[in-house]
Amino acid sequence: MLCTKSQYGAATWWELLQLKIFIFFWKECSEFSQRNTKFTSLCERAELNALSEKEKAEMKKKLEEEF
């Protein structure tokens, strides 16, 4: 989704232009963009972290050993 890509800096200038047009004409896009921005902000403030690939592999190995 363009909104998500733009928030994470992965959108091209063309995609950013498309997003601005969508937000201008469609209320639903504007509302989604606002909700998504709030959600991203809350996640950043909560300092959510994911496991690294190495940690995932170690956890998988331990689970396989137990079962």
Distance bins in CASP14 RR format, pairs under 12 A and 6 or more apart:
PFRMAT RR
TARGET T0000
AUTHOR 0000-0000-0000
RMODE 2
METHOD distances of the structure
MODEL  1
1 7 0 0 0 0 1 0 0 0 0 0 0
1 8 0 0 0 0 0 1 0 0 0 0 0
1 10 0 0 0 0 0 1 0 0 0 0 0
1 11 0 0 0 0 1 0 0 0 0 0 0
1 15 0 0 0 0 0 1 0 0 0 0 0
1 18 0 0 0 0 0 1 0 0 0 0 0
1 19 0 0 0 0 1 0 0 0 0 0 0
1 22 0 0 0 0 0 1 0 0 0 0 0
1 29 0 0 0 0 1 0 0 0 0 0 0
1 32 0 0 0 0 1 0 0 0 0 0 0
1 33 0 0 0 0 1 0 0 0 0 0 0
1 36 0 0 0 0 1 0 0 0 0 0 0
2 8 0 0 0 0 0 1 0 0 0 0 0
2 9 0 0 0 0 0 1 0 0 0 0 0
2 10 0 0 0 0 1 0 0 0 0 0 0
2 11 1 0 0 1 0 0 0 0 0 0 0
2 12 0 0 0 0 1 0 0 0 0 0 0
2 14 0 0 0 0 1 0 0 0 0 0 0
2 15 1 0 1 0 0 0 0 0 0 0 0
2 16 1 0 0 1 0 0 0 0 0 0 0
2 17 0 0 0 0 1 0 0 0 0 0 0
2 18 1 0 1 0 0 0 0 0 0 0 0
2 19 1 0 1 0 0 0 0 0 0 0 0
2 20 0 0 0 0 1 0 0 0 0 0 0
2 21 0 0 0 0 0 1 0 0 0 0 0
2 22 1 0 0 1 0 0 0 0 0 0 0
2 23 0 0 0 0 1 0 0 0 0 0 0
2 26 0 0 0 0 0 1 0 0 0 0 0
2 29 0 0 0 0 1 0 0 0 0 0 0
2 32 0 0 0 0 0 1 0 0 0 0 0
2 33 0 0 0 0 1 0 0 0 0 0 0
2 36 0 0 0 0 0 1 0 0 0 0 0
3 9 0 0 0 0 0 1 0 0 0 0 0
3 10 0 0 0 0 0 1 0 0 0 0 0
3 11 0 0 0 0 1 0 0 0 0 0 0
3 15 0 0 0 0 1 0 0 0 0 0 0
3 16 0 0 0 0 0 1 0 0 0 0 0
3 18 0 0 0 0 0 1 0 0 0 0 0
3 19 1 0 0 1 0 0 0 0 0 0 0
3 20 0 0 0 0 0 1 0 0 0 0 0
3 22 0 0 0 0 1 0 0 0 0 0 0
3 23 0 0 0 0 1 0 0 0 0 0 0
3 26 0 0 0 0 0 1 0 0 0 0 0
3 28 0 0 0 0 0 1 0 0 0 0 0
3 29 1 0 0 1 0 0 0 0 0 0 0
3 30 0 0 0 0 1 0 0 0 0 0 0
3 31 0 0 0 0 0 1 0 0 0 0 0
3 32 1 0 0 1 0 0 0 0 0 0 0
3 33 1 0 1 0 0 0 0 0 0 0 0
3 34 0 0 0 0 1 0 0 0 0 0 0
3 35 0 0 0 0 1 0 0 0 0 0 0
3 36 1 0 1 0 0 0 0 0 0 0 0
3 37 0 0 0 0 1 0 0 0 0 0 0
3 39 0 0 0 0 0 1 0 0 0 0 0
3 40 0 0 0 0 1 0 0 0 0 0 0
4 10 0 0 0 0 1 0 0 0 0 0 0
4 11 0 0 0 0 1 0 0 0 0 0 0
4 15 0 0 0 0 0 1 0 0 0 0 0
4 19 0 0 0 0 0 1 0 0 0 0 0
4 32 0 0 0 0 1 0 0 0 0 0 0
4 33 0 0 0 0 1 0 0 0 0 0 0
4 35 0 0 0 0 0 1 0 0 0 0 0
4 36 1 0 0 1 0 0 0 0 0 0 0
4 37 0 0 0 0 0 1 0 0 0 0 0
4 39 0 0 0 0 0 1 0 0 0 0 0
4 40 0 0 0 0 1 0 0 0 0 0 0
5 11 1 0 1 0 0 0 0 0 0 0 0
5 12 0 0 0 0 1 0 0 0 0 0 0
5 13 0 0 0 0 0 1 0 0 0 0 0
5 14 0 0 0 0 0 1 0 0 0 0 0
5 15 1 0 0 1 0 0 0 0 0 0 0
5 16 0 0 0 0 1 0 0 0 0 0 0
5 18 0 0 0 0 0 1 0 0 0 0 0
5 19 0 0 0 0 1 0 0 0 0 0 0
5 33 0 0 0 0 0 1 0 0 0 0 0
5 36 0 0 0 0 0 1 0 0 0 0 0
6 12 0 0 0 0 1 0 0 0 0 0 0
6 13 0 0 0 0 0 1 0 0 0 0 0
6 14 0 0 0 0 0 1 0 0 0 0 0
6 15 1 0 0 1 0 0 0 0 0 0 0
6 16 1 0 1 0 0 0 0 0 0 0 0
6 17 0 0 0 0 0 1 0 0 0 0 0
6 18 0 0 0 0 1 0 0 0 0 0 0
6 19 1 0 1 0 0 0 0 0 0 0 0
6 20 0 0 0 0 1 0 0 0 0 0 0
6 22 0 0 0 0 0 1 0 0 0 0 0
6 23 0 0 0 0 0 1 0 0 0 0 0
6 29 0 0 0 0 0 1 0 0 0 0 0
6 33 0 0 0 0 1 0 0 0 0 0 0
6 36 0 0 0 0 1 0 0 0 0 0 0
6 37 0 0 0 0 1 0 0 0 0 0 0
6 40 0 0 0 0 0 1 0 0 0 0 0
7 15 0 0 0 0 0 1 0 0 0 0 0
7 16 0 0 0 0 0 1 0 0 0 0 0
7 19 0 0 0 0 0 1 0 0 0 0 0
7 32 0 0 0 0 0 1 0 0 0 0 0
7 33 0 0 0 0 1 0 0 0 0 0 0
7 34 0 0 0 0 0 1 0 0 0 0 0
7 35 0 0 0 0 0 1 0 0 0 0 0
7 36 1 0 0 1 0 0 0 0 0 0 0
7 37 1 0 0 1 0 0 0 0 0 0 0
7 38 0 0 0 0 0 1 0 0 0 0 0
7 39 0 0 0 0 1 0 0 0 0 0 0
7 40 1 0 1 0 0 0 0 0 0 0 0
7 41 0 0 0 0 1 0 0 0 0 0 0
7 43 0 0 0 0 0 1 0 0 0 0 0
7 44 0 0 0 0 0 1 0 0 0 0 0
8 15 0 0 0 0 0 1 0 0 0 0 0
8 36 0 0 0 0 0 1 0 0 0 0 0
8 37 0 0 0 0 0 1 0 0 0 0 0
8 40 0 0 0 0 1 0 0 0 0 0 0
8 43 0 0 0 0 0 1 0 0 0 0 0
8 44 0 0 0 0 0 1 0 0 0 0 0
9 15 0 0 0 0 1 0 0 0 0 0 0
9 16 0 0 0 0 1 0 0 0 0 0 0
9 19 0 0 0 0 0 1 0 0 0 0 0
9 40 0 0 0 0 0 1 0 0 0 0 0
10 16 0 0 0 0 0 1 0 0 0 0 0
11 17 0 0 0 0 1 0 0 0 0 0 0
11 18 0 0 0 0 1 0 0 0 0 0 0
11 19 1 0 0 1 0 0 0 0 0 0 0
11 20 0 0 0 0 0 1 0 0 0 0 0
12 18 0 0 0 0 1 0 0 0 0 0 0
12 19 0 0 0 0 0 1 0 0 0 0 0
13 19 0 0 0 0 0 1 0 0 0 0 0
13 20 0 0 0 0 0 1 0 0 0 0 0
14 20 0 0 0 0 0 1 0 0 0 0 0
14 21 0 0 0 0 0 1 0 0 0 0 0
15 21 0 0 0 0 0 1 0 0 0 0 0
15 22 0 0 0 0 0 1 0 0 0 0 0
16 22 0 0 0 0 0 1 0 0 0 0 0
16 23 0 0 0 0 0 1 0 0 0 0 0
16 33 0 0 0 0 0 1 0 0 0 0 0
17 23 0 0 0 0 0 1 0 0 0 0 0
17 24 0 0 0 0 0 1 0 0 0 0 0
18 24 0 0 0 0 0 1 0 0 0 0 0
18 25 0 0 0 0 0 1 0 0 0 0 0
18 26 0 0 0 0 0 1 0 0 0 0 0
18 29 0 0 0 0 0 1 0 0 0 0 0
19 25 0 0 0 0 0 1 0 0 0 0 0
19 26 0 0 0 0 0 1 0 0 0 0 0
19 29 1 0 0 1 0 0 0 0 0 0 0
19 30 0 0 0 0 0 1 0 0 0 0 0
19 32 0 0 0 0 0 1 0 0 0 0 0
19 33 1 0 0 1 0 0 0 0 0 0 0
19 36 0 0 0 0 0 1 0 0 0 0 0
20 26 0 0 0 0 0 1 0 0 0 0 0
20 29 0 0 0 0 1 0 0 0 0 0 0
20 30 0 0 0 0 0 1 0 0 0 0 0
20 33 0 0 0 0 0 1 0 0 0 0 0
21 29 0 0 0 0 1 0 0 0 0 0 0
21 30 0 0 0 0 0 1 0 0 0 0 0
22 28 0 0 0 0 1 0 0 0 0 0 0
22 29 1 0 1 0 0 0 0 0 0 0 0
22 30 0 0 0 0 1 0 0 0 0 0 0
22 31 0 0 0 0 0 1 0 0 0 0 0
22 32 0 0 0 0 1 0 0 0 0 0 0
22 33 0 0 0 0 1 0 0 0 0 0 0
23 29 1 0 1 0 0 0 0 0 0 0 0
23 30 1 0 1 0 0 0 0 0 0 0 0
23 31 0 0 0 0 1 0 0 0 0 0 0
23 32 0 0 0 0 1 0 0 0 0 0 0
23 33 1 0 1 0 0 0 0 0 0 0 0
23 34 0 0 0 0 1 0 0 0 0 0 0
23 36 0 0 0 0 0 1 0 0 0 0 0
23 37 0 0 0 0 0 1 0 0 0 0 0
24 30 0 0 0 0 1 0 0 0 0 0 0
24 33 0 0 0 0 0 1 0 0 0 0 0
26 32 0 0 0 0 1 0 0 0 0 0 0
26 33 0 0 0 0 0 1 0 0 0 0 0
27 33 0 0 0 0 0 1 0 0 0 0 0
27 34 0 0 0 0 0 1 0 0 0 0 0
28 34 0 0 0 0 0 1 0 0 0 0 0
28 35 0 0 0 0 0 1 0 0 0 0 0
29 35 0 0 0 0 0 1 0 0 0 0 0
29 36 0 0 0 0 0 1 0 0 0 0 0
30 36 0 0 0 0 0 1 0 0 0 0 0
30 37 0 0 0 0 0 1 0 0 0 0 0
31 37 0 0 0 0 0 1 0 0 0 0 0
31 38 0 0 0 0 0 1 0 0 0 0 0
32 38 0 0 0 0 0 1 0 0 0 0 0
32 39 0 0 0 0 0 1 0 0 0 0 0
33 39 0 0 0 0 0 1 0 0 0 0 0
33 40 0 0 0 0 0 1 0 0 0 0 0
34 40 0 0 0 0 0 1 0 0 0 0 0
34 41 0 0 0 0 0 1 0 0 0 0 0
35 41 0 0 0 0 0 1 0 0 0 0 0
35 42 0 0 0 0 0 1 0 0 0 0 0
36 42 0 0 0 0 0 1 0 0 0 0 0
36 43 0 0 0 0 0 1 0 0 0 0 0
37 43 0 0 0 0 0 1 0 0 0 0 0
37 44 0 0 0 0 0 1 0 0 0 0 0
38 44 0 0 0 0 0 1 0 0 0 0 0
38 45 0 0 0 0 0 1 0 0 0 0 0
39 45 0 0 0 0 0 1 0 0 0 0 0
39 46 0 0 0 0 0 1 0 0 0 0 0
39 48 0 0 0 0 0 1 0 0 0 0 0
40 46 0 0 0 0 0 1 0 0 0 0 0
40 48 0 0 0 0 0 1 0 0 0 0 0
41 48 0 0 0 0 0 1 0 0 0 0 0
42 48 0 0 0 0 1 0 0 0 0 0 0
43 49 0 0 0 0 0 1 0 0 0 0 0
43 50 0 0 0 0 0 1 0 0 0 0 0
49 55 0 0 0 0 0 1 0 0 0 0 0
50 56 0 0 0 0 1 0 0 0 0 0 0
51 57 0 0 0 0 1 0 0 0 0 0 0
51 58 0 0 0 0 1 0 0 0 0 0 0
51 59 1 0 0 1 0 0 0 0 0 0 0
51 60 0 0 0 0 0 1 0 0 0 0 0
52 58 0 0 0 0 1 0 0 0 0 0 0
52 59 0 0 0 0 0 1 0 0 0 0 0
53 59 0 0 0 0 0 1 0 0 0 0 0
53 60 0 0 0 0 0 1 0 0 0 0 0
54 60 0 0 0 0 0 1 0 0 0 0 0
54 61 0 0 0 0 0 1 0 0 0 0 0
55 61 0 0 0 0 0 1 0 0 0 0 0
55 62 0 0 0 0 0 1 0 0 0 0 0
56 62 0 0 0 0 0 1 0 0 0 0 0
56 63 0 0 0 0 0 1 0 0 0 0 0
57 63 0 0 0 0 0 1 0 0 0 0 0
57 64 0 0 0 0 0 1 0 0 0 0 0
58 64 0 0 0 0 0 1 0 0 0 0 0
58 65 0 0 0 0 0 1 0 0 0 0 0
59 65 0 0 0 0 0 1 0 0 0 0 0
59 66 0 0 0 0 0 1 0 0 0 0 0
60 66 0 0 0 0 0 1 0 0 0 0 0
60 67 0 0 0 0 0 1 0 0 0 0 0
61 67 0 0 0 0 0 1 0 0 0 0 0
END
